[in-house]
Amino acid sequence: MHRGKRQRIVPSLTEYLLSIWLDPSTTSNSIEGLYRSASRHNVFKLEFTVDDIRNSLSHQSTYKKHLGFNLQYKQQKHTVVPGPLVKWQIDLADMQNSAEYNDGTNYLLTIIDVFSKYALVIPLQNKQGQTIARALDNIFRIKINNKAYKPMILLSDNGKEFIAKEVKQLSIFQYTEHRGILMP
């Protein structure tokens, strides 16, 4: 055998790009990043463009799998509340699956003050209008610094438990606006 200079095997562009793309020590997780890394380490003097890289990667499952969706979401408008006790959100959390471990508590009435993010949670046995009305009445009787703990606006979904006759007859609703929100 002849012992001379070893001939360097030049890989194809796809092989070269994949060796960089799949190398965990490089942080090229975008086409532009891969272009910069491949250009910087180009010992084989291969010529390529960003479009060549995009074309080579388009056939790779690892690239296609992590190719993000280009969805444009409409940004929600922020709720502006002037202070605490202005707007509350209420809803029921269903806990029936774990009722046997929680002393028979089937539902949790959750109340959140939108301004302060202060939350109240009241355990309930059922979600009848009478039970909800009793729980809300107990909360509305709380006084802090001799002021009633009542919101100006109460937001809830239009569940039967919140639009029940017993709930609407609470004295709080003389001064509080109850807005039912249609949930999708």
N, C-alpha and C positions, 0 to 999 in steps of 0.2 A: 504494500500500500504506500501511496505517496503521502508524505507528511508535509503538507504545505499550509497555506493560509486557509482557514475555514471560511467557507462561503456563507454569508448571512442570508437566511431565507426571509424574503420580504413578504409579510402577510398581506392579504387583501384588505381593502379599506374597511369592509364590514368586520372582519376579524379583529383588526386593530381597534376600531371604535368599540366593539363589544368587550375587548379586554380592558379598556378603560371604564366603560359603562358598568361592568359587573365587578370591578375591583372595589372592595369596601373601603380601601384607604383613600380613594378619591371622593370628593363630595360633589361630583357633577351629577345632579339630579334633574337638570334641565338641559334642553338642547344647547342653549347658549353656554352653560357651564361646561358641558361636554366638549363644545367647540374650543373653549379656552384651554381646558386640560389637554385635549388632543393636540392643539397647536403648540402648547408649551413643551410637551414631551415627544414631539414628532421626530424620533431618531431615524425613521425610515424615509424622511423627506417626502411623505405622501402629500398630494395636493387635494384639498377638499373644501367644500363650502358648508354653510349652515344647512342649506337645502339637501346636500349629500347626506349629512348626518340625520336629518329628519327622515329622509327616504330609507336609510339603512335601519333606523330604529322602528319605523312603522311596521316592520315585519316581525318584531320581537314582542312576545307576549308580556314580558316584564314592563315594557314601555306602554303598551296598549292598556294593560290592567290599571296602571297608575295614572293614566292620562285623565285629567280631571274633566268634569262636565263644566261647560261654560254657561251656567245659569245665572241670570240676573234677577235677584230678588228685590222686590220693592221694599224700601226701608220703611219700617213702621214709624209712625209719628209718636213722639214721646208724650206721655201724659204729664201735663203740667198741673200741679196741685199747689195752691197757695200756702197750705199749712196742714198740720195734723188734724185729725177728726173731720176732714172735709169729705174725703172719698174712701169708702171701704169696699173691698171685694170679698164676697163670701161664696163658698162652695162646699159640697160634701165629698169626702173621700170615703170610698167603699172599702171596708176592712172585714167583710164577711168571711173571707178565707182564713183569717187568723183570729176570729172571734173567740174560739175556744181557749186561746192563750191569753186573751185580754179581757177577762171577766165579762164576756158576753157583749163587748162593745162591737157593734156592727158598722158604725159610721163615725166619722170625725167631721164636725162642723169646723171649717177653717175660715178665719176672718183675718184679713190683712189690711192694715192702714196703708194706702198707696204712698203717702208722703214719707212716713217714717219707716216703712217696711216692718212695723211692729206686727206680730202675728199672735193670734189667739186660737187655741184649739180646744174644742169641747167634745168629749166622748158622748155618743148617743147610742141608744139601744135600737131605735128604728128611725125612719125618716118621714114619719107622718107630720102633717102640718102642725098638729098640736105640740109635738115634741120640739120641733124647730122653733115655734113661737115661744115656748117656755124657755128654751136656751137663749134666744135673742133677748127676751125680756130680762133675764138675769144679767146679761151683759150690759144692757142699757140702763140698769139700775145702779151700776157702779158709778161712784163719784170720786173725782180726783180734784183736790183743792176746792171742794164744794161746787165743782162744775160737773154737769152730766157728761157721761162718756158716750156721746151719740154722734154719729156722722151726719153730714148734710146730704150726702148721696150714697146710696147703698147699691152696689152692682152685683148682680147674680145672673146665672143662666136662667132660662125659663122653665126650670124643673118644677114638677107639680108641688114639691115640698116648699118652694119659695113663693109660689103664687096661690097657695092655699088660703082659704077664707080666714083661718085663725091667725096666720101671719099678717095678712093685710089689716086685721082689726087691731093690731098692736098700737098703743098710743104714740109710739115713736114716729109713726108714719104721718102724724099731723105736721111734723117739722122736718121730716126726712123724705127725700125723693127716692123711690125705689125704681131702678132701671133694670129691666130684664134684658139680657143680651142674648141674641140668637147665636149659638155656637155652631160652627160647621161640623 
